């Protein structure tokens, strides 16, 4: 099997639901850009960030980790048998990081200054390092996606009318890009892996700097390491989750054997993350806060219990190689890491003198759901028209 466009109708009942959700989110987004953050969000001077940073940015960066883990597996470790998962993972990462960059733009008050980090460098800022790495890595992802575009259009350029004069120049440009990228792609693959490890950990550094504003259950010097290990651990589960749902949506046969191997590789990665997380809790003796069984304790228990359960499912033997168990395990890992990012940036973070408990507004939730729906719609559109998913030709 090789990557081919999926010959399916774009519009389905589920697609119409996604379109409604996307339009609803875009409506609130229009109000945000016209009237400001206060018109849509529950943010104020004491609560500087909320759902859009905790979920859209922090969790979005982590859940897009499948791009660099699959690239490292197939290209750095030369496991060519896994090449079938690279393009879908690359597309998911590319759209995910685009979504993250857009979320940062809508969250900052003066969104029209989003370009400032490009020129106004601050080498002492952890957030600056995250921003620059994300921007460069997103550019790398789009460059890595270019061979898919050239493959789709080389030999098929047929512009209509007066634009037909550009057919040969466009064809020549596509061939030039294809040859050039074929010789230099290894540079972008390595750059992508390195950049990902940098900014994944630096998000944890950002919360270490928060100091006593963070709840002791989450405030730890090893938080950058935990952020990096959790991003690596969720990479393969995200690929499994995306692959199974794409196969179901497009009525394709999933590569269960390949995905089960990814599930097996997830076991040591997830185990390492859990070992550091639980080990850090006992070394710092912060388990006393868990025994209070208050809201923060239950949130910490939930974010730990979810990946622990996934770990047990993946260790359950032959059953873990079935589609149902793979989907269950991957979903639990994704939910656990998502909740971890939510907890670090929202549950654990309590600015001084903040007397109001933050609860996301309807507008914030609508924008987040709408952006996710839009991301899924774009993913569906791309795989229908570009050779992304490997399957047998109909």
C-alpha positions in Angstrom: 0.0 0.0 0.0 1.1 3.6 -0.7 -0.3 7.0 0.2 -3.2 8.0 -2.0 -6.0 10.5 -1.9 -9.1 9.0 -0.1 -12.0 8.9 -2.6 -14.9 9.8 -0.3 -17.5 12.5 -0.3 -16.5 15.4 1.8 -20.0 16.1 3.1 -21.6 13.7 5.6 -24.0 14.1 8.5 -21.0 14.3 10.9 -19.4 16.9 8.7 -22.5 19.1 8.9 -22.4 18.9 12.7 -18.7 19.9 12.7 -19.6 22.9 10.3 -22.2 24.1 12.8 -19.8 23.8 15.7 -17.1 25.6 13.7 -19.4 28.5 12.7 -20.6 28.9 16.3 -16.9 29.2 17.4 -16.1 31.6 14.6 -19.1 33.8 15.7 -17.7 34.1 19.2 -14.3 34.7 17.8 -15.6 37.6 15.7 -17.0 39.2 18.9 -13.6 38.6 20.6 -11.7 40.4 17.9 -14.2 43.2 17.6 -15.0 43.9 21.3 -11.9 42.4 23.1 -11.3 39.6 25.5 -13.6 40.8 28.2 -16.6 40.5 25.9 -16.2 36.7 25.4 -14.0 35.4 28.3 -14.1 35.3 32.1 -10.5 36.5 32.3 -9.6 39.6 34.3 -6.5 41.3 35.8 -6.2 38.6 38.5 -6.8 35.7 36.1 -4.5 36.4 33.1 -5.1 33.1 31.2 -7.6 30.4 31.1 -9.0 27.7 28.8 -7.4 29.0 25.6 -3.9 28.7 27.1 -4.4 25.6 29.2 -6.1 23.5 26.5 -5.7 25.2 23.1 -2.0 26.0 23.6 -0.4 23.8 26.3 -2.4 20.7 25.6 -2.4 21.3 21.8 1.4 21.4 21.8 1.6 18.1 23.7 -1.0 16.3 21.6 0.7 17.4 18.4 3.8 15.4 19.5 3.0 12.6 17.1 4.7 14.5 14.4 8.2 14.4 15.9 7.9 11.0 17.5 6.9 9.4 14.2 9.6 11.3 12.4 12.2 10.1 14.9 11.0 6.5 14.6 10.9 6.3 10.8 13.8 8.6 9.8 16.2 8.9 12.8 15.9 5.3 13.9 15.4 4.1 10.3 12.3 2.0 11.0 11.0 2.3 7.4 8.2 -0.2 8.1 6.5 2.6 10.0 6.6 5.1 7.1 2.8 4.6 6.6 2.1 6.5 9.8 4.4 9.4 9.1 2.3 11.4 6.7 -0.9 11.3 8.8 1.1 12.2 11.9 2.8 15.0 10.1 -0.5 16.4 8.9 -2.0 16.2 12.4 1.1 17.9 13.9 1.1 20.6 11.2 -2.6 21.4 11.8 -2.2 21.1 15.5 0.7 23.6 15.7 -1.2 26.0 13.3 -4.1 25.7 15.8 -1.8 26.4 18.7 -0.3 29.5 17.0 -3.8 30.8 16.2 -4.9 30.2 19.9 -2.0 32.3 21.1 -3.1 35.0 18.7 -6.6 35.1 20.0 -5.6 34.9 23.7 -3.3 37.9 23.8 -5.0 41.2 24.2 -3.3 43.1 21.4 -3.3 40.2 18.9 -2.0 42.5 16.1 1.4 42.5 18.0 1.8 38.7 17.6 4.8 39.4 15.3 6.8 41.2 18.0 8.9 38.1 19.2 10.3 37.8 15.7 12.1 41.2 16.1 12.1 42.0 19.8 14.2 39.1 21.2 14.5 38.4 25.0 16.9 35.6 25.5 16.2 35.5 29.2 12.5 34.6 28.7 11.3 30.9 28.7 8.2 32.1 26.9 10.3 33.7 24.2 12.1 30.4 23.6 8.8 28.5 23.4 7.4 31.1 20.9 10.4 31.0 18.6 10.7 27.2 18.7 7.0 26.8 17.9 7.2 29.3 15.0 10.3 27.6 13.5 8.9 24.1 14.0 5.6 25.0 12.4 7.6 26.3 9.4 9.5 23.0 9.4 6.3 21.1 9.4 5.0 22.9 6.4 8.3 22.3 4.6 8.0 18.6 5.4 4.5 18.6 4.0 5.6 20.2 0.6 6.7 16.8 -0.9 3.1 15.6 -0.5 1.9 18.7 -2.5 4.5 18.2 -5.2 3.6 14.5 -5.5 -0.1 15.5 -5.9 0.4 18.0 -8.7 3.6 17.1 -10.7 2.4 16.1 -14.2 -1.1 17.3 -13.4 -0.8 21.1 -13.7 -3.6 22.3 -15.9 -4.5 25.9 -15.2 -7.6 27.2 -17.0 -7.9 30.1 -19.5 -5.2 32.8 -19.4 -3.5 31.1 -16.5 -2.5 28.2 -18.9 0.6 30.2 -19.7 1.9 29.4 -16.2 1.5 25.6 -16.6 5.1 25.0 -17.6 6.7 27.4 -15.0 4.5 25.9 -12.2 5.4 22.4 -13.3 9.1 23.3 -13.4 8.9 24.9 -9.9 7.2 21.8 -8.5 9.9 19.5 -9.9 12.6 21.8 -8.6 11.1 21.8 -5.1 10.7 18.0 -5.3 14.4 17.5 -6.1 15.6 20.0 -3.6 13.5 18.7 -0.8 14.5 15.1 -1.6 18.1 16.0 -1.0 17.7 18.2 2.1 14.7 16.7 3.9 16.9 15.0 6.5 17.9 18.4 7.8 14.3 19.4 8.4 13.5 16.1 10.0 16.4 16.4 12.5 15.5 20.1 13.1 11.9 19.2 13.8 12.9 16.6 16.4 15.3 18.9 18.2 13.0 21.9 18.2 10.1 19.8 19.6 12.2 18.6 22.5 13.2 22.2 23.3 9.8 23.8 23.5 8.0 20.8 25.0 10.2 21.0 28.1 10.2 24.8 28.1 6.5 24.9 28.7 7.3 23.2 32.0 10.0 25.7 32.7 7.4 28.5 32.3 5.4 27.0 35.2 8.4 26.4 37.4 9.1 30.2 37.2 5.6 30.7 38.7 7.0 29.6 42.0 4.5 29.7 44.9 1.7 30.6 42.6 1.6 26.9 41.7 0.1 24.3 44.0 2.7 22.0 45.6 1.3 18.9 43.8 2.5 20.3 40.5 5.3 22.7 41.4 8.5 20.8 41.0 12.0 21.5 39.7 11.6 18.5 37.3 8.5 19.9 35.7 10.3 20.5 32.4 11.4 16.9 32.3 7.8 15.7 33.1 6.5 17.9 30.3 8.9 16.4 27.8 8.4 12.8 28.9 4.6 13.2 28.8 4.8 14.7 25.3 6.9 11.8 24.1 4.6 9.3 25.8 1.4 10.7 24.2 3.0 10.8 20.7 2.2 7.2 19.6 -1.2 7.0 21.3 -2.2 10.2 19.4 -1.1 8.4 16.2 -3.2 5.3 17.1 -6.2 7.4 18.0 -6.1 9.5 14.8 -5.5 6.4 12.6 -8.4 4.4 14.0 -10.8 7.3 13.7 -9.6 8.2 10.2 -10.0 4.5 9.2 -13.5 4.4 10.6 -14.5 7.7 9.0 -13.3 6.8 5.6 -14.2 3.1 5.8 -10.6 1.9 5.4 -9.0 -1.1 6.9 -6.8 0.0 9.9 -3.2 -1.2 10.2 -3.9 -3.0 13.5 -0.6 -4.9 13.5 1.4 -1.6 13.0 -0.7 0.2 15.6 -0.3 -2.6 18.1 3.4 -2.3 17.7 3.1 1.4 18.5 1.1 0.5 21.5 3.9 -1.8 22.6 6.5 1.0 22.2 4.2 3.2 24.3 4.6 1.0 27.3 8.2 1.9 28.3 7.7 5.6 27.4 4.5 5.8 29.5 6.1 3.8 32.3 9.1 6.2 32.4 6.8 9.2 32.6 4.7 7.7 35.4 7.8 6.5 37.3 9.2 10.1 37.3 5.9 11.6 38.2 5.1 9.3 41.1 8.7 9.2 42.2 8.8 13.0 42.3 5.7 13.0 44.4 7.1 10.6 47.0 10.6 12.3 47.1 9.0 15.7 47.8 6.4 14.0 50.0 3.5 15.9 48.3 1.3 12.9 48.7 0.0 14.6 51.9 -1.9 17.0 49.6 -3.5 14.0 47.8 -4.7 12.6 51.1 -6.8 15.8 51.6 -9.2 14.6 48.8 -10.2 18.1 48.0 -10.8 19.4 44.4 -7.1 19.8 43.5 -6.3 16.4 45.0 -9.0 14.7 42.8 -7.8 16.5 39.7 -4.2 15.2 40.4 -5.6 11.7 41.0 -7.5 11.8 37.8 -4.6 13.0 35.6 -2.4 10.2 37.2 -5.1 7.4 37.2 -5.9 7.8 33.4 -2.4 7.0 32.1 -1.9 4.4 34.8 -5.1 2.6 33.5 -3.8 2.9 30.0 -0.5 1.4 31.1 -2.4 -1.6 32.6 -4.5 -2.0 29.4 -1.4 -2.1 27.2 0.2 -4.7 29.5 -2.9 -6.9 29.4 -1.5 -9.2 26.7 -3.1 -10.2 23.4 -6.2 -8.2 24.2 -4.3 -5.0 23.9 -3.7 -5.8 20.2 -7.4 -5.4 19.3 -8.8 -2.2 17.9 -11.1 -1.7 20.9 -8.3 -2.0 23.5 -5.9 0.2 21.4 -8.5 2.9 21.1 -9.3 2.7 24.9 -5.6 2.8 25.9 -4.8 5.7 23.5 -7.9 7.7 24.6 -6.9 7.3 28.3 -3.3 8.5 27.6 -4.6 11.5 25.6 -7.2 12.4 28.3 -4.6 12.1 31.0 -2.0 14.3 29.3 -4.7 16.8 28.3 -5.9 17.0 31.9 -2.3 17.3 33.1 -1.8 20.4 31.0 -5.2 21.8 32.1 -4.2 21.2 35.7 -0.8 22.8 35.4 -2.0 26.0 33.7 -5.4 26.4 35.4 -6.1 24.2 38.4 -2.6 24.5 40.0 -2.0 28.2 39.0 -3.3 30.6 41.6 -2.1 34.2 41.2 -1.6 36.2 44.4 -4.7 38.2 45.5 -6.9 36.3 43.1 -10.1 35.8 45.1 -12.4 34.7 42.2 -12.4 31.1 41.0 -12.0 31.0 37.2 -14.6 29.1 35.2 -14.4 29.1 31.4 -17.2 31.1 29.7 -19.6 29.8 27.1 -17.6 31.8 24.5 -14.3 30.3 25.5 -15.7 26.8 25.3 -17.4 27.5 22.0 -14.2 28.9 20.4 -12.2 25.9 21.6 -14.7 23.4 20.3 -15.1 25.4 17.1 -11.4 25.4 16.4 -11.2 21.7 17.0 -14.1 21.1 14.6 -12.5 23.3 12.0 -9.2 21.4 12.4 -11.0 18.1 11.8 -12.7 19.5 8.7 -9.4 20.7 7.2 -7.8 17.3 8.0 -10.7 15.6 6.1 -10.4 18.0 3.2 -6.7 17.4 2.8 -6.7 13.6 3.0 -9.4 13.5 0.3 -7.4 15.6 -2.1 -3.8 14.7 -1.1 -1.8 11.4 -0.8 -1.6 11.3 3.0 -3.2 8.0 4.1 -1.7 4.7 2.9 -4.4 2.3 1.6 -5.2 0.1 -1.3 -6.4 1.8 -4.5 -10.2 1.4 -5.0 
